[in-house]
């Protein structure tokens, strides 16, 4: 972040503070944190903005992927964001 702040004149101090966690998570990630309803709603916002897909990662991939598949994917299908398989 210090290096970014020294060389990126397009970022305000406030913007750099807002993005501090995002840069630490992978240089600009958009964290999806919350209940399955919260995560599905945030993914729906990306869909509504015109995104055709997303790449996701998990802190504990093995432990979280199944939960995501069981809890979030059905919600996305009900929202019309994801096609049923």
C-alpha positions in Angstrom: 0.0 0.0 0.0 2.8 2.4 0.7 4.3 1.8 -2.7 0.8 2.2 -4.3 0.3 5.4 -2.5 3.7 6.8 -3.5 3.2 6.1 -7.2 -0.6 6.2 -7.9 -1.6 9.8 -8.0 -5.1 8.8 -9.1 -5.9 7.4 -5.6 -7.0 9.7 -2.8 -5.9 8.9 0.8 -9.5 7.9 1.5 -9.6 5.5 -1.4 -6.3 3.8 -0.3 -7.7 3.3 3.2 -10.9 1.8 1.8 -8.9 -0.6 -0.4 -6.3 -1.6 2.2 -8.0 -4.9 3.0 -8.8 -5.6 -0.7 -5.2 -5.1 -1.7 -4.0 -7.4 1.1 -6.5 -10.0 -0.1 -5.2 -10.0 -3.7 -4.7 -6.5 -5.0 -8.3 -5.3 -5.3 -10.5 -8.2 -4.5 -14.2 -7.7 -3.7 -14.8 -9.7 -0.5 -18.1 -11.7 -0.3 -18.7 -12.0 3.4 -21.9 -12.8 5.3 -24.8 -15.2 5.4 -25.7 -17.3 2.3 -28.4 -14.7 1.6 -25.9 -11.8 1.9 -23.4 -13.6 -0.5 -26.1 -14.4 -3.0 -27.4 -10.9 -3.0 -23.9 -9.5 -3.6 -23.4 -11.9 -6.5 -26.8 -10.8 -7.8 -25.5 -7.2 -7.8 -22.6 -8.2 -10.0 -24.9 -10.0 -12.3 -27.3 -7.0 -12.5 -24.3 -4.8 -13.3 -23.6 -7.0 -16.4 -20.9 -9.4 -15.2 -21.2 -12.8 -16.9 -19.2 -14.7 -14.4 -16.9 -14.6 -11.4 -13.8 -16.3 -10.0 -14.2 -17.1 -6.3 -11.7 -18.3 -3.8 -12.2 -19.4 -0.2 -10.1 -19.1 2.9 -10.7 -22.9 3.6 -11.5 -24.2 0.1 -12.1 -27.8 1.2 -14.4 -26.8 4.1 -16.2 -23.9 2.4 -16.8 -25.1 -1.1 -19.4 -27.7 -0.2 -21.2 -25.2 2.1 -21.2 -22.6 -0.7 -22.6 -25.2 -3.2 -25.3 -26.3 -0.8 -26.4 -22.9 0.5 -25.5 -20.2 -2.0 -25.9 -21.8 -5.4 -29.6 -22.8 -4.8 -30.3 -19.2 -3.8 -28.6 -17.9 -7.0 -30.8 -20.3 -9.0 -33.9 -19.0 -7.3 -32.8 -15.4 -8.1 -32.3 -16.3 -11.8 -28.6 -15.6 -11.6 -27.5 -19.2 -12.1 -29.0 -21.8 -14.3 -30.0 -25.1 -12.6 -27.8 -28.0 -13.3 
